[in-house]
Amino acid sequence: MKSLSLAGVFLTFLVSIALAQPKADSGFTLLFNGKDFSGWKMAKGGNLLEGKTDAANKRFIVKDNSLVIDPKVKGDLTINTVQDFEKDVHIKFEYKPDAKCNNDLFLRGMKFDIKKGDVKNIKFDDWNSFEIILKGDSAEFKNNGELQKMMKAKPGKTAFGIRAELGGIEIKNLQYK
């Protein structure tokens, strides 16, 4: 009976680990694996972050399957995907900003601020969903399903960048198609 009980506990533990791992939605591919910064690099200098769990003196860290910008560590720094995006793309993720969050996203010549005032329906200290949808030279930015801004994207190919400026933010389930 004890071994059956232990097997049940172990199975429950394995299932909880499997469910906690990030998985891309159907048709999407993960941009952040939840374990380390593989596939990312520093914007300045281009140093690859392959296999690392922190970057820029721990300004960026991996914690609980999330990419975290630590507000206690100062520095205006950006990390970029190693992969470039040139054509139509749909990027989406979940994020949890603190009340002082003022961090940025960069893609194809566009900058989007994640901060109070720029994101109409932002929930601080709670999970939000964010989407960037590029079709041709048009870009839509959506927060919690609501259109925030439409912009014209510049032609060419660029990485997707996340800038740590002020305040903290956690990002998870970062994916694209």
C-alpha positions as CSV (number, residue, x, y, z in Angstrom):
1,M,0.0,0.0,0.0
2,K,2.9,2.4,0.8
3,S,4.5,1.8,-2.5
4,L,1.2,2.5,-4.3
5,S,0.8,5.7,-2.4
6,L,4.4,6.8,-3.1
7,A,3.9,6.0,-6.8
8,G,0.7,8.2,-6.8
9,V,2.6,11.1,-5.2
10,F,5.5,10.7,-7.7
11,L,3.1,10.6,-10.7
12,T,1.3,13.7,-9.4
13,F,4.6,15.4,-9.1
14,L,5.6,14.5,-12.7
15,V,2.3,15.6,-14.1
16,S,2.6,19.0,-12.3
17,I,6.1,19.5,-13.7
18,A,4.8,18.6,-17.2
19,L,1.9,21.0,-17.0
20,A,4.1,23.8,-15.7
21,Q,6.5,23.7,-18.7
22,P,5.7,26.2,-21.4
23,K,4.0,24.8,-24.5
24,A,3.3,26.7,-27.7
25,D,-0.3,27.0,-28.9
26,S,-1.3,25.1,-32.0
27,G,0.5,26.5,-35.0
28,F,2.9,28.6,-32.8
29,T,6.5,28.1,-31.9
30,L,8.1,29.2,-28.5
31,L,10.4,32.2,-28.5
32,F,11.3,31.6,-24.9
33,N,11.6,28.1,-23.5
34,G,11.1,28.9,-19.8
35,K,14.4,27.3,-18.8
36,D,17.1,29.6,-20.1
37,F,17.9,32.4,-22.6
38,S,18.7,30.0,-25.5
39,G,17.7,31.8,-28.7
40,W,18.4,35.3,-27.2
41,K,21.3,37.8,-27.3
42,M,22.2,41.1,-25.8
43,A,21.2,44.0,-28.2
44,K,24.4,45.9,-27.4
45,G,27.4,43.8,-28.3
46,G,25.4,40.9,-29.6
47,N,26.6,38.4,-26.9
48,L,24.7,35.2,-27.1
49,L,22.8,34.1,-24.0
50,E,22.6,30.4,-25.0
51,G,22.0,28.3,-21.9
52,K,22.2,31.2,-19.4
53,T,19.5,31.8,-16.8
54,D,20.4,35.4,-16.2
55,A,21.8,38.3,-18.2
56,A,23.1,41.8,-17.8
57,N,24.1,41.5,-14.1
58,K,20.7,39.7,-13.4
59,R,18.6,42.5,-14.9
60,F,17.0,39.7,-16.9
61,I,16.5,36.4,-15.1
62,V,14.6,33.1,-15.7
63,K,12.3,32.3,-12.8
64,D,9.3,29.8,-12.6
65,N,9.2,29.4,-16.4
66,S,9.1,33.2,-16.9
67,L,11.4,35.8,-18.3
68,V,11.7,38.4,-15.5
69,I,13.0,42.0,-15.6
70,D,14.1,42.6,-12.0
71,P,13.2,46.1,-10.9
72,K,15.8,46.1,-8.1
73,V,18.6,45.8,-10.7
74,K,19.1,49.1,-12.6
75,G,20.1,49.5,-16.2
76,D,18.4,50.4,-19.5
77,L,19.2,47.2,-21.4
78,T,17.7,45.2,-24.3
79,I,17.7,41.6,-25.2
80,N,16.8,40.4,-28.7
81,T,15.8,37.1,-30.3
82,V,18.6,35.6,-32.3
83,Q,15.9,34.9,-35.0
84,D,14.9,37.8,-37.2
85,F,11.3,38.5,-38.5
86,E,10.8,39.8,-41.9
87,K,7.3,38.9,-43.2
88,D,3.9,38.5,-41.6
89,V,4.2,37.4,-38.0
90,H,2.0,37.0,-34.9
91,I,3.7,37.2,-31.6
92,K,1.9,36.7,-28.3
93,F,2.6,36.2,-24.6
94,E,1.3,36.6,-21.1
95,Y,2.8,39.2,-18.8
96,K,2.5,40.4,-15.2
97,P,3.7,44.0,-14.8
98,D,4.3,45.8,-11.5
99,A,2.8,49.2,-10.9
100,K,6.0,51.0,-12.0
101,C,6.4,49.0,-15.2
102,N,7.7,51.0,-18.2
103,N,9.4,48.5,-20.4
104,D,9.4,48.3,-24.2
105,L,9.0,45.9,-27.1
106,F,10.8,46.4,-30.4
107,L,10.0,44.9,-33.8
108,R,10.6,46.0,-37.4
109,G,11.2,49.7,-36.5
110,M,8.4,49.9,-34.0
111,K,8.5,50.5,-30.3
112,F,5.6,49.7,-28.0
113,D,5.7,50.9,-24.3
114,I,4.2,48.6,-21.7
115,K,3.2,51.2,-19.1
116,K,0.3,53.0,-17.6
117,G,-1.3,55.3,-20.0
118,D,0.0,53.5,-23.1
119,V,-1.9,50.3,-22.4
120,K,-5.5,51.1,-21.8
121,N,-6.7,47.9,-20.1
122,I,-3.5,46.9,-18.2
123,K,-3.9,45.0,-15.0
124,F,-0.9,45.5,-12.6
125,D,0.3,42.7,-10.5
126,D,-1.9,40.3,-12.5
127,W,-1.6,38.4,-15.7
128,N,-2.4,40.1,-19.0
129,S,-2.2,38.8,-22.6
130,F,-0.4,40.7,-25.3
131,E,-0.4,40.2,-29.1
132,I,1.5,41.8,-32.0
133,I,0.1,41.0,-35.4
134,L,2.1,42.1,-38.5
135,K,0.4,41.7,-41.9
136,G,2.3,43.4,-44.7
137,D,3.4,46.8,-43.4
138,S,0.5,47.1,-40.9
139,A,0.9,46.2,-37.2
140,E,-1.7,45.8,-34.5
141,F,-0.9,45.7,-30.8
142,K,-3.6,44.1,-28.5
143,N,-3.7,43.8,-24.8
144,N,-6.3,41.4,-23.2
145,G,-7.9,41.2,-26.7
146,E,-8.4,45.0,-27.0
147,L,-6.7,46.9,-29.8
148,Q,-4.2,49.3,-28.3
149,K,-2.5,50.8,-31.3
150,M,-2.1,50.3,-35.1
151,M,1.2,51.3,-36.7
152,K,3.0,51.1,-39.9
153,A,5.9,48.6,-39.8
154,K,9.2,49.4,-41.6
155,P,10.3,46.9,-44.2
156,G,13.2,44.6,-43.6
157,K,14.0,42.1,-41.0
158,T,14.7,42.6,-37.4
159,A,14.8,40.7,-34.1
160,F,12.1,40.9,-31.5
161,G,13.5,42.9,-28.6
162,I,12.5,43.4,-25.0
163,R,13.9,46.5,-23.2
164,A,14.3,46.7,-19.5
165,E,13.8,50.4,-18.6
166,L,11.8,50.9,-15.4
167,G,9.8,48.7,-13.1
168,G,9.4,44.9,-13.2
169,I,7.6,42.5,-15.5
170,E,7.3,38.8,-15.8
171,I,6.7,37.3,-19.3
172,K,5.7,33.7,-20.1
173,N,4.4,31.7,-23.0
174,L,6.2,33.9,-25.5
175,Q,5.5,32.4,-28.9
176,Y,5.1,33.3,-32.6
177,K,3.7,32.0,-35.9
